[in-house]
């Protein structure tokens, strides 16, 4: 029995199968994160009804929705769209552990909650949700903290202590690209440490 028969005959073509697989991934991811459809959708600009229709197979996962899911929830497009995937991705650290590190970064910053949220382009409510473990810290949020406060995203997300201070962020890379003399010094130091 072929999966390539037309939809009119009651079977599904490859494109439909792929869309259904994506909707299963959306449900798996949402459930893994412990989010209700309303919460999951709100973070990516969709309503409860839209997420429900996707999960029920009434609506396909659009390219725009796939982009937003990958960006907000830190999953790859390959995981979201591949036909032979395992269950939801395993997150390297629990949501609570990430929340504890965010609390530490917030407390060490010396800012009020309002100021910390403002500087990291978020809300006090989201800051509290991530700290408490009610909401998972996204890669994008960790990168905002890295760029604005100099606290490493790899430390926030995965507990990599060596990456906590002086992270190799996009702003550092841009700075090095614009300052060849400093880049040369860094390059020489790297070569010295490597022994050649």
Backbone torsions as a table, in degrees:
resi	resn	phi	psi	omega
1	UNK	NA	122.9	-175.0
2	UNK	-91.7	143.9	175.0
3	UNK	-82.1	-3.2	-174.3
4	UNK	-95.0	8.9	178.9
5	UNK	-73.2	158.1	-175.0
6	UNK	-68.3	157.9	180.0
7	UNK	-65.3	-29.8	-179.7
8	UNK	-58.9	-31.7	-178.5
9	UNK	-85.4	6.5	176.4
10	UNK	92.3	-6.3	176.5
11	UNK	-99.6	177.6	-175.9
12	UNK	-120.8	141.7	176.1
13	UNK	-81.6	173.4	-176.0
14	UNK	-59.5	-39.7	-178.5
15	UNK	-62.8	-41.6	179.5
16	UNK	-65.9	-41.2	178.7
17	UNK	-60.4	-43.7	-179.8
18	UNK	-62.7	-42.0	178.8
19	UNK	-63.8	-40.6	178.5
20	UNK	-65.8	-36.4	178.7
21	UNK	-64.1	-40.6	177.6
22	UNK	-61.4	-41.2	-178.3
23	UNK	-66.1	-34.8	175.1
24	UNK	-64.4	-37.7	178.5
25	UNK	-65.9	-38.5	178.8
26	UNK	-60.3	-46.6	179.2
27	UNK	-62.9	-45.6	-179.9
28	UNK	-58.8	-45.7	-178.9
29	UNK	-63.8	-46.6	-179.2
30	UNK	-59.8	-44.5	-179.7
31	UNK	-67.6	-39.2	178.0
32	UNK	-60.4	-37.5	-179.7
33	UNK	-81.1	-9.3	179.8
34	UNK	70.4	31.7	-177.8
35	UNK	-104.9	143.5	171.3
36	UNK	-75.5	161.8	-178.8
37	UNK	-57.8	-37.8	180.0
38	UNK	-61.7	-47.0	-179.0
39	UNK	-66.6	-46.1	-179.1
40	UNK	-58.9	-46.3	-178.9
41	UNK	-68.2	-40.9	-176.9
42	UNK	-59.4	-35.4	-177.6
43	UNK	-69.7	-19.5	-178.9
44	UNK	-118.9	9.6	174.8
45	UNK	84.0	27.8	178.5
46	UNK	-125.8	155.5	-178.3
47	UNK	-87.7	167.9	174.2
48	UNK	-54.4	-45.8	-176.9
49	UNK	-60.9	-41.4	-179.7
50	UNK	-65.3	-43.9	179.0
51	UNK	-65.3	-41.9	178.8
52	UNK	-60.4	-44.4	-179.7
53	UNK	-65.2	-36.2	176.5
54	UNK	-65.3	-47.7	-177.5
55	UNK	-65.9	-29.8	178.2
56	UNK	-82.4	-7.9	179.2
57	UNK	85.0	9.8	179.3
58	UNK	-76.4	-39.7	176.8
59	UNK	-115.0	142.1	174.1
60	UNK	-78.5	161.6	172.5
61	UNK	-76.2	115.9	179.8
62	UNK	-75.3	163.4	176.5
63	UNK	-60.0	-40.2	179.6
64	UNK	-63.1	-44.1	179.0
65	UNK	-64.5	-42.1	178.9
66	UNK	-59.0	-44.6	178.2
67	UNK	-58.5	-45.7	-177.2
68	UNK	-67.5	-39.8	178.4
69	UNK	-62.6	-46.6	-178.9
70	UNK	-62.8	-41.9	-178.5
71	UNK	-68.7	-46.6	-175.2
72	UNK	-74.9	-40.2	-171.9
73	UNK	-104.4	3.6	171.6
74	UNK	68.2	32.4	174.2
75	UNK	-109.9	159.1	-179.3
76	UNK	-88.6	157.2	176.5
77	UNK	-64.5	-32.5	179.1
78	UNK	-61.6	-45.3	179.3
79	UNK	-63.8	-41.6	-177.0
80	UNK	-68.4	-31.4	-172.0
81	UNK	-111.3	-13.7	-174.5
82	UNK	-70.3	149.3	-175.8
83	UNK	-79.1	-30.4	-176.4
84	UNK	-115.7	72.2	-179.5
85	UNK	-110.7	160.3	175.0
86	UNK	-77.5	-166.7	179.5
87	UNK	-70.3	-163.0	-179.1
88	UNK	-56.0	152.0	-179.4
89	UNK	-62.9	147.0	175.5
90	UNK	-83.3	122.6	179.7
91	UNK	-85.5	132.4	-171.7
92	UNK	-59.4	-34.7	-180.0
93	UNK	-130.6	150.9	178.0
94	UNK	-69.7	157.5	178.8
95	UNK	-58.9	-38.2	-179.5
96	UNK	-65.8	-39.8	179.4
97	UNK	-65.0	-40.7	177.1
98	UNK	-64.0	-39.3	177.6
99	UNK	-61.5	-39.8	178.4
100	UNK	-63.2	-42.1	179.4
101	UNK	-67.7	-36.2	176.8
102	UNK	-64.4	-41.3	177.4
103	UNK	-59.4	-42.9	179.6
104	UNK	-62.0	-45.3	179.5
105	UNK	-62.5	-42.1	179.2
106	UNK	-63.1	-47.6	-178.7
107	UNK	-65.3	-39.9	179.8
108	UNK	-70.8	-21.5	-178.7
109	UNK	-69.6	-27.7	-177.7
110	UNK	79.8	1.8	179.6
111	UNK	-87.6	156.0	170.3
112	UNK	-70.5	165.2	177.9
113	UNK	-57.8	-44.1	-178.7
114	UNK	-61.0	-45.0	-178.6
115	UNK	-68.6	-40.5	178.1
116	UNK	-61.2	-45.3	179.3
117	UNK	-63.2	-42.1	-179.8
118	UNK	-62.7	-46.0	-177.7
119	UNK	-66.6	-27.6	-179.8
120	UNK	-100.5	13.6	174.3
121	UNK	55.9	48.1	178.0
122	UNK	-141.2	-168.8	179.2
123	UNK	-111.1	159.5	176.0
124	UNK	-61.8	-37.9	179.9
125	UNK	-60.8	-45.3	178.9
126	UNK	-66.4	-42.2	177.3
127	UNK	-54.9	-47.8	179.8
128	UNK	-66.3	-37.2	178.8
129	UNK	-64.5	-40.1	179.7
130	UNK	-71.0	-43.5	179.6
131	UNK	-59.9	-41.6	-177.2
132	UNK	-77.7	-13.0	-178.8
133	UNK	89.6	4.7	178.2
134	UNK	-73.6	-26.2	-179.6
135	UNK	-129.3	139.3	179.8
136	UNK	-78.8	136.4	176.1
137	UNK	-71.2	128.1	179.1
138	UNK	-88.1	162.6	176.3
139	UNK	-60.6	-42.1	-178.3
140	UNK	-61.8	-41.8	179.6
141	UNK	-66.1	-43.1	178.1
142	UNK	-61.0	-38.8	179.2
143	UNK	-67.8	-34.6	176.0
144	UNK	-62.9	-42.6	178.9
145	UNK	-64.7	-42.3	178.3
146	UNK	-59.6	-47.5	-177.3
147	UNK	-67.4	-39.2	-174.3
148	UNK	-90.7	-30.4	-175.2
149	UNK	-116.5	-5.8	178.1
150	UNK	73.3	22.0	176.2
151	UNK	-101.6	124.3	-172.5
152	UNK	-60.2	131.2	177.7
153	UNK	-63.1	-36.4	179.9
154	UNK	-65.8	-31.5	175.3
155	UNK	-71.4	-47.2	-179.9
156	UNK	-58.7	-43.3	-174.8
157	UNK	-82.7	-40.9	-169.6
158	UNK	-123.3	-1.8	178.1
159	UNK	79.6	17.5	-180.0
160	UNK	-73.1	98.5	-175.1
161	UNK	-59.2	-36.0	-178.9
162	UNK	-65.3	-20.0	-177.4
163	UNK	-98.0	3.5	-175.6
164	UNK	-66.1	-49.8	-177.8
165	UNK	-106.7	150.6	179.0
166	UNK	54.3	54.9	-177.8
167	UNK	-68.1	152.0	176.1
168	UNK	-84.0	70.8	-175.4
169	UNK	-84.1	173.5	177.3
170	UNK	-59.5	-37.8	-179.1
171	UNK	-66.7	-35.2	177.3
172	UNK	-67.0	-42.5	179.7
173	UNK	-62.2	-44.0	178.0
174	UNK	-61.6	-41.6	179.3
175	UNK	-61.7	-46.5	-179.9
176	UNK	-63.8	-38.3	178.0
177	UNK	-63.3	-34.8	-178.4
178	UNK	-86.5	-5.2	-178.3
179	UNK	-131.3	80.9	-175.6
180	UNK	-61.0	-29.9	180.0
181	UNK	-66.4	-41.3	178.2
182	UNK	-71.2	-39.3	176.9
183	UNK	-58.9	-39.2	178.6
184	UNK	-63.6	-43.0	178.0
185	UNK	-60.7	-45.5	179.8
186	UNK	-62.5	-42.7	179.4
187	UNK	-60.1	-44.7	179.6
188	UNK	-62.8	-42.5	178.8
189	UNK	-61.8	-41.5	178.3
190	UNK	-60.2	-45.1	-179.3
191	UNK	-64.7	-38.5	177.8
192	UNK	-61.0	-44.1	-177.9
193	UNK	-69.4	-31.2	178.7
194	UNK	-78.7	-12.6	178.5
195	UNK	85.9	27.8	177.8
196	UNK	178.5	NA	NA
